[in-house]
Amino acid sequence: MTEKHFIPTPYTNSLENGSFSWSSPSNIALVKYWGKKEHQIPENPSISFTLDNCKTTTNLTFLRKASHGGFSFEVFLDGEQKDDFKPKIETFFKRVEDYLPFLKDYHFKIETSNTFPHSSGIASSASGMSALALCLMSIEKLIIESDVTLSAAERSIDETYFTKKASFLARLGSGSACRSLEGDLVVWGKHDGIEGSSDLFGVKYPNDVHQNFKNYQDTILLVDKGEKQVSSTVGHNLMYGHPFAQERFKQADKNLSDMISILKEGDLDAFIALVESEALTLHAMMMTSMPYFILMKPNTLEIINKIWDYRKSSGSKICFTLDAGANVHVLYPEGEASQVLEFIQNELVAFCQKGQYINDKIGFGAKLL
Ligand code: DP6
């Protein structure tokens, strides 16, 4: 399958206006995407848990405009106009224009809100871009379904194609966003051991998953809620010419191969080792790029050490992962929830900014509202 698959059969658009709302969750990578080629193609495959509570709700209203002109849209976060979101959305519209030929027919009002606190340091690009991509797909579906010049077959868009194309579009907004549409585990990037996997979109993990991973918990400790010093996009670019890049891409591919058997066997010790090593490798890539940078904070390290001590003394299967920031995702099996929450309350909350954390767990993807 190539990009061409997502260019629609030319249609006559007679829709005047309307609106769609989708909610879409965030996700946390177990094997990380860090480094990309042109057109948002990842250097290595990645796999993530879809989250449940951390999500974005987007309402997209479209209104036919008089002249074709350029892109026309306004963005609101929690009811407040957000012009600083516009450049990212403009770039997204440019990237997806060939796949959504109706984009310049309308003026769009994008109204969005997140369930997690604003500027909590939790990336809203995955949930935000996937929710927006889904709203746009809903519009395209309606246009196609109401185009009487198309044949009955051309007018029907099946669910699989809808989700694939929405994920494909979301990827062009933000790479990790293509892993947010479905759950509970999603793979993005071609991998020989995972049928249907693609560099172009995320797919629901098709292989066997052991009971041990059902309802896995993720408590997100908010260590630093400030603006990141380095954006993910800049970080990805620093993988060009990075002295360890090629080895890292090979390692990620191998880690995903290992993850396939870990998920099947339910081997929690191997899961812990792989996931923590991925998190630290991601940050090691940041520390060894030129220019180099550190996104972990002293409290990130305090928490990691506390988790290691607790695991050693209690035999718990708790582990941590990190995304491109200072916050810590604490992962643990559902059966340990009450003990781990007690440990978090007693020992880790002290290292969180204003004592804040979010209890989340594996979720099942986006929803049309
Ligand atoms: C560290 O998806 O935010 O979270 O494609 O430039 O928008 P862009 O980057 P983004 O990168 C996420 C990187 C990561 C790892 C991951 O989610 O796999």
Boltz pocket constraint, residues with backbone or C-beta under 6 A from the ligand:
constraints:
  - pocket:
      binder: B
      contacts: [[A, 27], [A, 28], [A, 29], [A, 31], [A, 32], [A, 33], [A, 34], [A, 40], [A, 46], [A, 123], [A, 125], [A, 171], [A, 173], [A, 174], [A, 175], [A, 176], [A, 177], [A, 232], [A, 233], [A, 236], [A, 282], [A, 322], [A, 323], [A, 324]]
      max_distance: 6.0
